[in-house]
Amino acid sequence: MRIVITADLHYRPSQRETYLAFARWVESQQPDCFIVAGDIGHPLRLFERALQLFDRLVCPRLLLAGNHDVYRGEHDSRILWETLLPQATRDAGFVWLEDTVVRLGTVGIAGSMAWYDYSSRSGHVPQGEAELRLLKAVVNHDADFIDWPWSDVAMARFLARRFATRLDSLASDPTVDQILAVTHMPIFPECVPEYPSSEIWSLLRAYMGNFTVGEQVRSTPKVRHVVSGHIHRRGRWTVAGIDGPVNVQLIGSEAGAPRAVTLDL
């Protein structure tokens, strides 16, 4: 079974030919499943146009939103998250992975945006939750362009609980032999570099991942693969899981230079 996963497309009409070439490359891989793991396009019309690139794929197409997808503009972040993005996803023939799981043969797929809860902050950063909430605007545009009413920690906990339920449903399914977990935010410390000498990066790291979700995934039986995006950094690691080694990959796509991870399971 071949699964192709991309993220961080940040669709730009001015570079449409590049994106079309990428879509044709995905088709040439003849995937059994295609997944887009967030940061597809902003505003909503570009999110929709990006998904149209993959209309010719005949396999199941799955999707997670990323932080840039919920940036306010023509619509506020809450209505984008709760209504418009899920609807646009389904209208384009994709599965909204934030509220469902997918089973392909003996492979189970679950996903989440995995919003950050500050668990990825650098160890030498002394600030607590309240201070990190206030300091975000210094280093992260999410503070400027996301206007939903929930705090980062509240949103992270909400998504993590729902993600845990979906993972557990796959782990307890006797027809599922292995689980692929897909997230927008990285969920393991190995994936997010430390630069202690950089004051800005040390603060920014708090908004780069959700290591609480990583521990949740590690403790779920049958998880064999984790693929994430968000930080535009390609990488591959093996981490210990409760059921054996877990293959972890970051996609590394950048705006105007889409890339993908291919899993042959």
N, C-alpha and C positions, 0 to 999 in steps of 0.2 A: 504494500500500500504506500503510495506516494502522497505526502502532504506538503504543500508549499505555503509558507507563512511570510508575510511582509508586514511592515509597520512604518509609521512616520512618512507617509507619502507626501503630506503637505501640498496637495495638488495645486499646480500653478498653470493657468491657461497658456501663459507665454511659453511654456515648455511642454506643450501637449504632445509633440512628436516623441519626446523622450519617454513620456508616460505610455503612449501607445506602443512604443517599441518594447517597453517592459511588459505590458499586457500580452503582447504577442509572444514574448519569451515564456511567460507563465503558461500560455496555451501549449507551447511546444514541449513543455515538460509533461504534458498529459497527466495532470495531478488527479488523484482520487478525491482530494479535498483542497480547498483554497481558503486561507484565513488572513484577514487584515486585522492587525492588533493595535489599532488606534492611531490618532492624529492623521486623519484621512484628508480633510479639507475644511477650510473655514473661509467665509461663512457657509451657511447651509447649502446654497446652490453649488458651491465647489465640492462639498461633501458628496452631493448627488452626482455631479459630473464625474468625479473620481470613480464612483462605483460603476458608472456606465462603461468605463473602460473594459470591464470584465464581463460584459453581457454575453460574450461568445463562449464562456466557460460552461461546460455541461455538468460539471461535478458540483457537489454541495459547496456553497460559499458561506463562510462564517465571518462574523465581525464583532469587534469590540471598539468602543469609543476611546479616545484619548483626551488629555486635558485641553488641547487646542480645539478639539471639536466642540467643546462647550463654552468657548469664548463668546461673550455677549457681542451683539452687533445688531442685525435686523431683529433678533429675538433674544430674550434673556436666557441665562444659563439654565434656569430651572425648567422652562418649557422645552428647551433643546434636549435636556437630559431625560425628562420624564415622557415626552410625547414626540417631538419632531424627529430626533435622531432614530429612535426605534422604528417609527413609521417609515422614514426614508429608507432605512435598512431593509425592511420587509418589502417595500414597494420595488426595490431594486433586485429582489430575489435572494437576498442574504438572510442568514439566521442571526438574530440579536443574541449573542452568547451570554449577555449579562443576566438573562433569566431562563436559560435552558441549557441542557447538555445534549451532545450529539454522540451517537453510537455508530461506528462504521465497522462492521464485523465485530471483532473482539477488542477494538480500540475505542476507548471512551475519551471524549474531548470536553473539557470544561474551561471556562475563561472568566476573567474579571479585569476591569480597569486597574484594580488594586491601588486605589488612591492612597497617597502618602499619609502616614500617621506620625511622622518625625522619628520613627524607629531607625531610619537610615542616617541620622545625624552623626557627624564625626564624634568619636569618643572624647575628644578634648574640648568639645563645645559645651560650655556650662549652662546654656540657656534651657529653660524648661518649656513646657507646652505653651503657656501663655505668652512668653517672650518670643518664641518662634513664630507664633501666629502674627504678632505685631511686626516682626523683622522681615517677614516674607516679602513685603513690598520693596525692600532694599535690593533684592537679588532676583526676584522671580515675577515675571509678568502675569502669572496666574492671579496674583493679588489685584492686578489692575483690570483684568478682563473676565474674571469669573465672579458672577454676582448671585449665585444661589445662596439660600439662607443658612446653609449648614457649615459648621466648622470643619476643618480638615480631618480632625480626629473623629468627629461624629460620622462623617461620610465614610471614612476608612473602615470604621467598625461596622457600619451598616452593610457595606459591600462585602467585607470579610465574612460576616455571619452567613450571608446568602451564598457566597462562594463555597464555604465549608459544607453547607447543605448539599450543594450540587456535587462536590467532590465525594462526599459520603455516599450519595446515591449511586455513583459509579463504582466506588470501592466495594459496596455491598452487593453489586450485581454479579451473579455467577457467570454471566455471559461475557463479562469484560475481563480481559487478561492484563491490559496495560492502559494507563491513563496519560494523556497529554494535557498538561496545564499551560494555558496561554494567558499572559498578562500584558497590559501596556507598561506599567511600571515594573522595573526589576525588583526581585523579591529576595535576593541573596546578597550578602556583603561582598562576595567575590566579584560581583558584577559592577559594583559602583566604586571607583577608585578613591583612594585617600590621598589628599595633597595637604598635609598639615601646615606646610609653609604658606599656603594660600588662604588668607582670611576669608575671601569671598567664596571660594570653593568649599571651604569647611562649613560655612553657613548654608550655602546652596545645597549641599549634600542632604540636608534634612528633608528637602522637597523632591528628592530624586528616586525614592523607592519605598517599599513597605516590607521590612524584614519580618514583621509580625506574621504577615501572610506567608512568607517563606517558611517559617517554622510550622505553620499550619499545613503547608504542602508537604514538607518533609515527613510529617507524622501521618500522612494519608497513605494507606497501602496501595500498591499497584501503580503509583506515580513513577513513570520511567523517563519522561521528558518534560522540560519546562522551556518555553520560548517567550522572550519579552522584547520590548522595544524601548522607546522613550528617550534614552540618553544618546542616541546616534553613535553608539560605540559597539563595534563588532567584537564578539568574544565567545569563548567556549570553555566550560568547566565541568567537572564532575563533583557532585556534592553527595553526602551521605543521606540516604532516606531510611525510613523505618523498614522498608522492604527491599533494601539494596541500593546500589548506586543510581543517581539521577543525573541524566545528561541535561545540562543547562546551556542555553545559547541566547545571545543577544543578536539582534538582526543587523543593526548598524546602518539602516537607511538614512538618507538625508534628503532635504527638499531638493527636487530636481535631479536626484540620483537614487532612484528606488533600488532596493536590494531585497533579497529574500533568503530564507533558510529553507532547505529541502530536507525532509525526513523521509527515509525509505524504511518503513516498519514491516 
